[in-house]
Amino acid sequence: MHRARMHGIVLKSLKDFVVDTYDTETWRAIQEAAGVPGKLYVPVSEYTDEETLALVSAASELSGEDEGDLLYEFGRYAVGPLVETYGVHVDGEWTGLELLANTEAYIHQALRAKQLSEFTPPKLQSKRLGEDAVVVRYGSDRELCKLAEGIIDGVGEHYGEHYRTDHRSCQLEGDPHCDIVVQRAEEPFAAD
């Protein structure tokens, strides 16, 4: 039976995010609550979705943070490690929007092509909407679209770009996928 797997760089980054945001003791408490006390996460290994989701749930419960808010902040944090790890698949001339538009074609497909890997990144479709916008269609049984939103904003931060996003459809609201329109902005968007 094929089980969905999360790449170790995501779990290693989750640990680093928790330690940097809170402390090492909080990470240990999260692991204990998730039933994986003391487990080490290696960037080049793979781990079950159940384990990943248990860690996220425990982190939300122990921190008192809404799970969606926690996933969003983690997504922003994770961009640096993800770009460093998968940089071989990223054209050095790309802007952040070009990276978002090409993630599926150049990064996820390459990772799925590994013969021995069970790593299952989410399926993304993207379409350019002119020079300054892209729509990202996210679909995954994990329903971690808040993580995807955080990664989108983290990509903008990484590239020094400002984005306005519009989450037009959402799996968390019963839609079959999420459509997130990302538009480059001249300055940061101020929430009302």
C-alpha positions as CSV (number, residue, x, y, z in Angstrom):
1,M,0.0,0.0,0.0
2,H,1.4,3.4,-1.0
3,R,1.4,5.9,1.8
4,A,1.8,9.6,1.3
5,R,5.2,10.9,2.4
6,M,6.5,14.3,3.3
7,H,10.1,15.3,2.5
8,G,12.4,15.5,5.5
9,I,13.4,19.1,4.7
10,V,9.9,20.1,5.7
11,L,10.0,18.4,9.0
12,K,13.6,19.6,9.7
13,S,12.3,23.1,8.9
14,L,9.3,22.7,11.2
15,K,11.7,21.8,14.0
16,D,13.9,24.8,13.3
17,F,10.8,27.1,13.1
18,V,9.5,25.9,16.5
19,V,13.0,26.2,18.1
20,D,13.5,29.7,16.6
21,T,10.0,30.9,17.5
22,Y,9.7,29.3,20.9
23,D,12.5,27.1,22.2
24,T,14.0,23.5,22.2
25,E,11.8,22.5,25.2
26,T,8.7,23.4,23.2
27,W,9.8,21.2,20.3
28,R,10.4,18.3,22.7
29,A,6.9,18.8,24.1
30,I,5.4,18.8,20.6
31,Q,7.2,15.6,19.7
32,E,6.0,14.0,22.9
33,A,2.4,15.1,22.3
34,A,2.6,13.8,18.7
35,G,3.9,10.4,19.9
36,V,7.4,10.7,18.4
37,P,9.6,11.8,21.3
38,G,13.2,12.5,20.5
39,K,12.9,11.6,16.8
40,L,15.5,13.3,14.5
41,Y,14.4,14.6,11.1
42,V,16.9,14.3,8.3
43,P,16.4,16.6,5.3
44,V,17.0,13.8,2.7
45,S,14.6,11.3,4.3
46,E,10.9,11.0,4.0
47,Y,8.2,10.7,6.7
48,T,4.6,9.8,6.8
49,D,1.9,12.4,6.4
50,E,0.3,11.1,9.7
51,E,3.5,11.9,11.6
52,T,3.7,15.4,10.0
53,L,0.1,16.2,10.7
54,A,0.4,14.9,14.3
55,L,3.3,17.3,14.8
56,V,1.4,20.2,13.4
57,S,-1.7,19.4,15.5
58,A,0.4,19.1,18.6
59,A,2.2,22.4,17.9
60,S,-1.1,24.1,17.5
61,E,-2.5,22.7,20.7
62,L,0.6,23.4,22.8
63,S,1.2,26.9,21.4
64,G,-2.4,27.9,21.6
65,E,-2.0,29.2,18.0
66,D,-4.7,28.5,15.4
67,E,-3.5,25.6,13.2
68,G,-4.0,27.7,10.0
69,D,-2.1,30.7,11.4
70,L,0.7,28.4,12.5
71,L,1.0,26.7,9.1
72,Y,1.0,30.1,7.4
73,E,3.9,31.4,9.6
74,F,5.8,28.1,9.1
75,G,5.3,28.4,5.4
76,R,6.9,31.9,5.4
77,Y,9.8,30.6,7.5
78,A,10.3,27.4,5.3
79,V,11.1,29.3,2.1
80,G,14.8,29.8,2.8
81,P,15.5,26.1,3.6
82,L,13.4,25.0,0.6
83,V,15.1,27.3,-1.9
84,E,18.5,26.2,-0.5
85,T,17.6,22.5,-0.8
86,Y,15.9,22.7,-4.2
87,G,18.0,25.5,-5.6
88,V,19.4,23.3,-8.3
89,H,15.9,23.3,-9.9
90,V,15.6,27.1,-9.7
91,D,16.8,29.4,-12.5
92,G,19.0,32.1,-11.0
93,E,17.3,34.7,-13.3
94,W,13.8,34.0,-12.0
95,T,11.7,36.4,-10.1
96,G,9.6,35.2,-7.2
97,L,6.5,35.1,-9.4
98,E,8.4,33.0,-12.0
99,L,9.4,30.6,-9.2
100,L,5.7,30.3,-8.2
101,A,4.7,29.8,-11.9
102,N,7.4,27.1,-12.4
103,T,7.3,25.1,-9.1
104,E,5.3,22.2,-10.4
105,A,7.2,21.9,-13.8
106,Y,10.7,22.3,-12.5
107,I,10.7,21.2,-8.8
108,H,7.8,18.9,-8.0
109,Q,8.0,16.9,-11.2
110,A,11.7,16.3,-10.7
111,L,11.1,15.1,-7.2
112,R,8.3,12.8,-8.3
113,A,10.6,11.3,-10.9
114,K,12.9,9.8,-8.3
115,Q,12.4,6.1,-8.8
116,L,12.9,5.1,-5.1
117,S,11.0,8.0,-3.6
118,E,7.5,7.9,-2.2
119,F,7.7,11.7,-1.6
120,T,4.3,13.2,-2.6
121,P,4.4,16.9,-3.0
122,P,1.1,18.6,-3.6
123,K,-0.1,19.0,-7.2
124,L,0.2,22.5,-8.4
125,Q,-1.0,24.1,-11.6
126,S,0.0,27.7,-12.3
127,K,-0.9,30.1,-15.0
128,R,0.6,33.5,-15.7
129,L,-2.0,36.3,-15.7
130,G,0.2,38.8,-17.5
131,E,3.7,40.0,-16.4
132,D,2.7,40.8,-12.8
133,A,0.3,38.0,-11.7
134,V,0.0,34.3,-11.5
135,V,-2.8,32.0,-10.3
136,V,-1.6,29.0,-8.3
137,R,-4.0,26.0,-8.2
138,Y,-3.2,23.9,-5.1
139,G,-4.6,20.4,-4.7
140,S,-3.7,17.9,-2.0
141,D,-5.4,15.4,0.3
142,R,-3.4,17.1,3.1
143,E,-5.4,20.3,2.7
144,L,-2.5,22.5,3.8
145,C,-3.4,25.5,1.8
146,K,-2.5,27.8,4.7
147,L,1.1,26.4,4.4
148,A,0.9,27.2,0.7
149,E,-0.2,30.8,1.4
150,G,2.7,31.2,3.8
151,I,5.2,29.8,1.2
152,I,3.8,32.2,-1.4
153,D,4.4,35.2,0.9
154,G,7.7,33.8,2.0
155,V,8.8,33.6,-1.7
156,G,7.9,37.3,-2.1
157,E,10.0,38.1,1.0
158,H,12.9,36.0,-0.2
159,Y,12.9,37.8,-3.6
160,G,12.2,41.2,-2.1
161,E,8.8,41.3,-3.9
162,H,5.4,42.4,-2.4
163,Y,2.3,40.4,-3.3
164,R,-1.4,40.8,-3.0
165,T,-3.1,37.4,-2.8
166,D,-6.7,36.4,-3.3
167,H,-7.7,32.9,-2.2
168,R,-10.6,32.5,-4.6
169,S,-11.5,28.9,-3.9
170,C,-10.5,26.7,-1.0
171,Q,-10.4,23.0,-0.2
172,L,-11.1,23.9,3.5
173,E,-14.5,25.3,2.3
174,G,-15.3,22.2,0.3
175,D,-13.9,23.2,-3.1
176,P,-11.9,20.5,-5.0
177,H,-8.8,22.7,-5.0
178,C,-7.6,26.1,-4.0
179,D,-7.0,28.9,-6.5
180,I,-4.7,31.5,-5.2
181,V,-4.2,34.6,-7.3
182,V,-0.9,36.3,-6.6
183,Q,-0.3,39.8,-7.9
184,R,2.9,41.8,-7.6
185,A,2.4,45.0,-5.7
186,E,4.6,48.1,-5.6
187,E,4.5,48.2,-1.8
188,P,3.4,45.9,1.0
189,F,-0.4,45.4,1.3
190,A,-1.7,46.9,4.6
191,A,-4.6,44.9,6.1
192,D,-7.6,46.9,7.1
